[in-house]
Amino acid sequence: MSRNALILFANNAGGAALAFAIAVLIGRTLGAEGLGQYKFVIAWITPLALLADFGLGTLLTRDAARDRSAAIGLLRSANRALPWIVGAVLIAASGALLLTLLTAQVAPSIAIGILLAGSLIALDPWYGLYSAMFRAFERMTPILVVNVGGLFVQLLLTAFALRTASGFIGSIGALVIVNVAQLALIGGWWRRFARPMPAHDSAAPTTRELIRRAVPFALATLIGALGVRLNVLLIGWRVGDSAVGLYSAASSLVEAGRLLPNALFGALFPALSRLAAQPAELRRVFRRSAVLLTLISSGLALSLAISAPLLLHLTYRDAFVSAAPLVQLLSVALVPSVLHGLLNVYFYSLGCENLVNRVSLIVLIAQALIGGLCVAAFGAIGAALASVIVECAALVMLSLHGTRQIA
């Protein structure tokens, strides 16, 4: 588990560094408005791509980790189910996009970017199935190579697109090209890895059964995606593209603080899933992880809050230094957010995803209400303040529900 955590940390760190470099490149070339447009398109598409995944990636990771002999059958069932889910999401997305264009002031370039990025609704979930299988077998190296290598190529293609004055549309095109290549690579890698494994299709769930079992994870994914990107959408609608760019620059720094915790989550999930039948050992690993993550996230939050102006100056230049208060507020939310994520992983491994969903839905509604009021009153600062409030509330609610099981 330690080895896998280190590999995933390298994946997260390398991926975040390259994604950050892409954002910095766009921000320096196109300014806050161009970066805001790019982030708005990604914020619009990403929840739809996560919905199309329908929680299949999480379900496959947990169930294949528990019984690796069923892995091939599970993947085949997921590949049969995915086209139906993606098709339904694409139909819904087309209607939502048309409604947005008719009812909102959307620039033509943003509409084109959304249409181009719409292919990610199919590409991302398909890629996620294969990466989920590698996670279930606790083989994290393919994920590191494909993800970091793809982002490096995306950085080069984005630089070329901006140099040729194709703007943020060219940046979206680079993203799509890289996603196609990543899917081809990881799919071929998995087929080579799985070639010696016998397939037990008789024990594989039917398409309908797999979709039914994935529903709680699909709801969790959708709620989580909306929660992460709700502030960006609220700022974009209420304040404007420049404010979205400043908020995105600040949040990208704070997200860097989640690299090590997220790596540990990725290694913990399949490991805890295997330990679900050993409650004492499961609780021991959870407690040690909670102490470690509290110390790490607290130190990172303090470091970010102190160094925010310098980091913004070094990365996004002076035009983004005004986002320092956003970094400081968002860093306060880092500690409860990390512990909230650890509790989610713990309860997923136990099969208590419905508990996580109930709490997450309450928190999402609170975030929409509080965030809307705070953004209207204080702009982007209000969105950061709302994040602090809802992350603390989520941690308290989930802890209260799970105290008996953890003890």
N, C-alpha and C positions, 0 to 999 in steps of 0.2 A: 504493500500500500504506500509506503514511503517513496519507493522508486517511482511508482505511477504518479504520485503527487508531484514529484520533481519534474517528471516529463510533462505533465499537464501545466505545471507552473512555467516551464520553458515555452510551452505552446501559448499559454495565456499572455506571458510577458512579450514574446516575440510577436504574437498576433496583435496585441494591444499597441505595441510600439509602432508596428507598420500601419495599423489603422489610424493611430494618432498622427503618424507622418503624412498619411493621405489627407486627413482633415486639415493639418497645418498647411500642406501644399495648396489645397483648395482655398483655405482662408487667406493665405498670403497672396494668391494670384487673383482671386475673385472678390476678396473682401468679406465682411460680415454678411452682406446680403447674399452673395453666392454660396457661402457655407451654409447659411440658413436655408436656402432653397434645397441644397443637397440633403441636409439633415431632415427637412420636412418631407421630402419624397421617401427617404428611408423610413421615417417614422410612420408614414402612411402605409407602406408596403409590408413592413416587418410583422405587424400583428396578423396580417392576412396569411403570410407564409407560415407563421407559427400555428395559426388555426388549421392550415392545410396539413401540417404535420399531425395534428389531431392527437397529440400525446403518444403516438406510436413509438417514437424514439425512446421515451422514458419507460414505456411499458416493456419494450423489447429488452432494454438494458436490465431491468429488474428481473423479468421472467427468465431470460436466457442465463443470467448470473445464477439464478436458483437451480436451473436444470439445463446445463449446456448441451445435453443430448437432443434437446428440442429446438436448438437454435436455428437450424436450417429450415425446419417447418414453420417456425415463427416468422422468419424473414420472408419466405414465399407467401405466406398468408398476408403479411403486411404489404408486399408488392402488389398483390391482387386488390387489396383494399384501397391503396393510395390513389389510383386514378379516379375512383368514384368521389373521394373526398376532395381532391384537387379540382375536379370538374365543378362540383357544387360551389366551392369557394370562388372559383373564377367567375361563375355566373353572378354570384352575389357581389363580387368586387366590381364587375362591370356596371351593375346597377348603382352601386354606391358612388362610383366615379362619375357616372352621368348625373346623378343627383347633386354631387358636389359642384360639378361644372355649371349646372343650371342655377344653383342657389347661392354660390359664393364667388367672391372676387378672386379667381385663380388665374395666374399668369399662364399664357399658352406654353411657355417653356416648362413650367411645372407639370402641366397636364401631359406633355410629351414625355417628360422624365418618369412620371407615374406609369404610363403605358409601357415604356421600355423596361422599367424595373418589374413590371408585372410577371415576367417570366420567372422571377425568383420565387413566386408562389408555388411553382412546380419544382424548381431546382433544389431549393433549400430542404424541403421535407425528404426528398429522395436521397440526397446526400446524408441527411440525418439518420436514415435507416441503417446505412452501412457503418457510420461512425458509432451508432448505438451498439452494433454487434461487437465492434472492437472493444468498446468500453465493457461490455458484458464479459468478455474473455480477458479483461484487464490487460489488453495489448494497446498501449497508448501511443506508441511510436508512429504508426500510420497517421493518426490524427494530427500529431505534431508536424510531420513532413508535409502533408497535403495542405493543412491550414496555413502554416507559416510560408511555405513555398508559394501558395496561391496569392497570398497577400503581398508578397514581394513582387510578383509579376503584376499584380494590380497597381502597385505603386508606380512601377515603370510605365504601364499603359496610361495611368492617370496623368503622369508628367508629360507624356507624349501628347495626350489629348489637350491638355491645357496649353502646351507650347504651340499647337496648331490652331489655337483660338476656337476650339469646339465647345468651350465652356463647361458648365456642369453636366450638360447632356452627354458630352464625351466621357466624363467621369462615371456616369451611370452605365454607359456602354462598356467601359472597362470592367466594371463590377460584374456585369452579366457574362461577359466572355470568360472571366476567371471562374465563375461559378460552374459554367459548363465543363471546363477543363478539370476542375476539382472533382466533380461527380464522376467523370470518366476514369480518373486516376484511382479514387478510393474504391469504386466498384470493381475495377480490375484487380486491385490489391486484395480485396476481400475474397473474390472468386479463387485466387491463387491460394490464399490462406485456408479456405474452407474446402478445398478439393478433396483432402483425405477424409473428411467427416461424412459419416453415413447420414442420410436423410430419413427422418421418421415422419413422413407426411400423414400417416394414420393418426398420430397423436397431435397433429397441428390443429389449431382452432380454425373454424370456418371464418370466412370474411365477416359475416354478421357478428359472430361471437367476438372476434378480435376488435371490431369497431366498438361493440358494447363495452368491453373491458377497458378500452382506451378513453372512453368518454370522460371519466373524472380527470385524467391527465390532460385531455384536451381543454377542459374548462380551466384547469390550473394554468396551463400555458397561456391561454387567451387572457385571463385575468392578470397574470404577471406581465405580459407584453403591454397590455393597455396601461397598467400601473406605471411601468418604466417610462413609457412614451407619452403619457397623458399630459405631463407638464409642457413638453415641447409643443404639442398640439394646442394646448390652451394659450401658450405665449404667442404662437403663430397667429391664432385667430384673434386674440385680444390686443396684442402689442405690435407685432410685425416681425419681418425677417431678420432685421439687425439684432433685436432682442433674442430671437431664437439662436442666432450665431453666437452671441455672448454666453447664453445659458449652455449651449452645446460645448463650447470651449471649456467652461467651468466643470461641467459634468464629466467631460472626458478625462480631466485630471483626477477627479475623485474615483472614477471607474478604474483608473490605474491602481488605486489602493485595494481593489478587490481581486487583484491577480492571484495572490497566494491563497486567500480564502476560497476562491472559485476552483483553484487547482485541487485543494483538499476536498472540496465537495465532490468533484469528479472522481477522485479516487475512493472516497468514502461510500458513495452510493452503491456500487456493485459489491463492495466489501461488506457493508452493513446488510445488504440484501441477503448475502450468504449467511450472515450471523443471526438472521431473524429467528431461527430455531434455537438460538442460545441466548436467552434474554440477559443473563448476568454479564456475559462478555460484551453483548451489544451495548448495555448501559455503561460499562466501563469505558469502552472506546468513545462513546458519546461524551461522557463527562470530561475526559482528557482533551478531546477535541474542542469542547466549549471553553475550557480554560485557556488553551493555546490561542484560539481565535479571538478571544476577548483581549488578550495581551497584544496580539499582532494588530488588530483593527484599531485599538486605542492609540498605539504608537503611530500608526499611519495617519490617523485622523489629526493628531496633534501636529505632526510634521507638515501635513498639507495646509492646515490652518495658518501656521507660522510662515511658510514659504510661498504662499499663494501669489503675491505680487511678483516675486522673482521668477517663479515658474511660468507665469503668463507672459512675462517680458521675454524670457528665453525662448519660449515656444511660439507664441502667436504674435509677438512684438507688442509695441506700446498701445496699439489700437484696442487691445483686449485686456489691458491691465485693469480697466474699470470693472471687470468681472471678478475681481478678488473677493469681494464680500459674498458672491455666489459660491465660490469655492469653500470659503470658511463655513458658511451655513450648511452646505451639502456634506462637508466632512463630518459635521456633528451627527448626521444621519448614518454615517458609515458603520458605527459600532452596532446599533440596534438592527441595521439592515443585514449585517453579516450573521448575527446570532439568529435572526429570523430565518435566514436561508439555511442555517444548520438544522434548525428545528424542522423545516420542511423536508430536508433530506432524511432525517430520522424517522419522521412519520410516513414518508413514502416507502421506506424500506420495510416498515411494519404493515403496509397495506392500509394505512389510515389517510388516504388521499382526500376522502370526503371531508374530514375534519379540517384539513388545510384549506380546502376550497371554501368552506363556510366562512372561515376567518378572513380569507383573502377577498371574498366578495364584499364583506362588510367594510373592509379597509378601502377597497377600490371606490365604493360609493362615497365613503367619507373623503377620500382624496379628490374626487370630482367636485364635491360640494365645497370643501375647504379650499382646494386649489383654485376653483373658479372665483371664489370670493377674494382670496389673497392676491391672485393675479390682477383682478379688476382694481383692487385697491393699491397694490404696491408694485405691479409689473413682475419682472423676472425674479426679483427678491422674494415676492410673495410665493412663487412656485417653490423656491428652495425652502422657505419656512414651512410650507405645507408638507414637503417631503420629510422634514424632521418630525413633525407631529404624527403623520400616518405611520412612519416606521416604528416609532416608539409604541404607538397603539397596537400595531400588529404583533410586536414582540410580547407585549403584556398579555394580549388576548390569547395567543397561541401557547404561551407559558402556563397560563391559568388552566387552559383546557388539558394540557398534557402533563401537569405536575405529578399526578398519580402514577402515570405510566413510567416517567423518567425516574421517579424515586424508587 
